[in-house]
Amino acid sequence: MNLDKVFENNEKWIKDKLTTDPNYFEELGKGQNPELLFIGCSDSRVTAEELMGLGPGDVFVHRNIANMVSGIDLNAMSVVEYAVTHLKVNHVVVCGHYGCGGVKAAMQSADLGVLNGWLRNIRDVYRMHHDELNAIENEDKKYDRLVELNVQEQCVNLIKTAAVQKAYRDRGLKVHGWVFDVHTGKLIDLKLDFEKYLTDIMEIYHLD
């Protein structure tokens, strides 16, 4: 990749934006007011704003390998706290994608160095759902289902946080689980039952 091309692209992007709206960057500089926090995978094929047809200022984005939401990940927890408590987003989305290298790597019997601890979270998802997953004979379909279940469990992890519980109670914040199909470009809503998960975990994870 010729990095000079990146700066050329940037200049063209600026011109295109100003042609459409001469005040574009003046307005952009006034601050942000996104309604959506998007937690996605770092995979280079998953471009959050573009796949949703949104632009700068529309969505607050956090990405990491396999779209994980770990309570001991200070980076992810800081993003959730800032987006939910200070930006007051109304929706939080965890978006996985089929063909996720992180999910597939987690299921390989290999020493992946510093990645071992991170991917162990996905192995825990497999452990919790091993009966369902082991019943799927087709390996590709098994990985696809693990991608979906991983999204589900990361949504549950979100619901465990104080910021999300308070925002749900105070203003009806919603948590959503989506999957991006890299083969078709489609976003798929897993239609997770937020209310059910919240009810199921409240006995243990309820925070005043």
N, C-alpha and C positions, 0 to 999 in steps of 0.2 A: 504494500500500500504506500502510495506517495502522499505523505502528510501535507504537502503543499496544496494538494487537491482539496483537503478538508477546509482550508482557509478560503479557497476559491468558492467552495460550496457555501460557506458561511456568508460571504459577500453577496452571492446571488440570493440567498435566503433573505438577507436584510432588505435587498432591493425589492424582492417580491412582496414582502410584508408591507413595506412602505408604499408600494404602488397600490396595494389593496386598501391600506389604512395608514395615512400619514402620521397618525397619533399612536400607532401600535405600541411602540417601545415606551413612549411617555406613559401610556396607561399601564403597561406591564411593570414599569418601575414603581408604581404606586403601592404595590403589595399583592398578596395572594389571598384568595378566599375559596379554596377548593372545597367541594362537597364530598369528595371521595378520596379515601386512602387505598392505594393499590399495593398489595404485597405480592410480588411475583418472583420468578426465577431469573437468575443472572444470565441465562442462556441468550446468546446474541441474536437468536431468531425471534425472541419475544420482546417486542417494542411496545411498552405499555400504552402510551398515549396514541400511537399510530393505530394499533389494532382496535382501539375503542373509538377512533375518529375524533379524538380530543387533542387539545394543544396546550401550550404553556399556560400555566395558571389554573388549569381545569382539574388537575389531579395531583395529589401528593404521592410520591412513589418511593417504595423501598424494595430493593431486590437483593436476593442472596441465592446461594446454591440450593435448589429444590424448594424455594419459597417456604422456608421454615420460620416458625414463630416459637422461639424458645424463651422461657421465662428467665433464663440466665444469660441471654444474649443482650448485653447492655445496648448495643446498637439498635436492634429491633425494638426493644422495649422503650427506648428513648423516642424513636419514630412514632410508635403507637401513642405514647403519652403526649407528645407535641401535637400530633394530628388530631387526636380525639379531644384532649383537654383544652388546648390553646387555639388551634385552627377550627375546632368544633365541626369536624366533618360529620356528615349524617350517615355515611355508608363506609364500611370497611370490607374490602374484597381480598380474599386470598385466591390467587390464580396460579394453578399449576399448568403443565402442558404435557401432552403425549410426546413420547420420545425423549423424556427427560434423562439426561446423562447422569445426573446426581442420583435419581431413583434407581437407575440400572446399576450404577457403580456400587450402591449400598448393598445390593444383593449378590455381589461377586465375592468369592473367597480370595481376597487379595489384600495385602497390606498397602494402604493408600496414604501412609504417613500422617501428616497433620489433619487430613480429611477424615481419618477414622472416627474421631470423636464427633464430628459434625454429622457424618452419615449414620452414626449409631442411632440417631433420632428416627431416621427412616426405617431402620431395622426394627426399632421398637413398634412402629406402626404395623409392620409385617407380623411381628409377634402377636399383637393384639387382634389381628384379623387373619391369622394363619389358616384357620379352617376354611374360610371362604376362598382365600387365595390359592391354597393347595388343591382345591377342587377344580381349579381352572387349568385345563391341560395345555392350551395354547399359550406359549410363553409371552408372545406379544400382547395378547389380551390380558394376561396376568399382570404385566407391567403397567398396562393402561389402567387396570383396576387399582393397582397400588398407587398410581398417580392420583386417582380420585380419592382414595381413602386417606392419602397423605394430606390432601387439601382439607378433607373433613376434619382430621385430627388437629391441623393447625388452626382451623376455625374454633375448635373446642379450646385450644390453648389461648386464643384471643379472649374468649368468653370468661376465662378464668381471671383475667386481669381486672384490677380495680377501676382503671380508666374506662374500660368498655362497659363494665357493670353499672357504673355511675351514669355514664352517658345514655345507656339504655333506659335506666330508671328515670332520668331527668328530661330527656328529650327524644326518646324512641330511636336511638341509633340502631342500625341494622348491620349484621355481619353476613357476608355472602361467600359462597364457595363456587368458583368457576374453574373451567379447564379450557385452555386454548389448544385447538387441534391444528398442529403445524402442517398437516397434510391437506387440510381444506381451508384453513384461515378462519374457521368458525370459532366463536366463543360459545361455550356450553355452560349454562347455569345448572349446577348440580341440585338446585332447589333443596338445600339442606334446611331442616326444620330448626331454625334458630331458637324458637320458643321451647321446643322439646329438649334440646341440648342444654339450654339454660336451666330448665327445671331439673333435669337429671343430675347436674353437677352442683346445684346450689347447696345441697346438704353439706358438702365438703368445702366448696370453693366460694361460698357466699361471703362477701365483704360488705360491711356497713359503710 
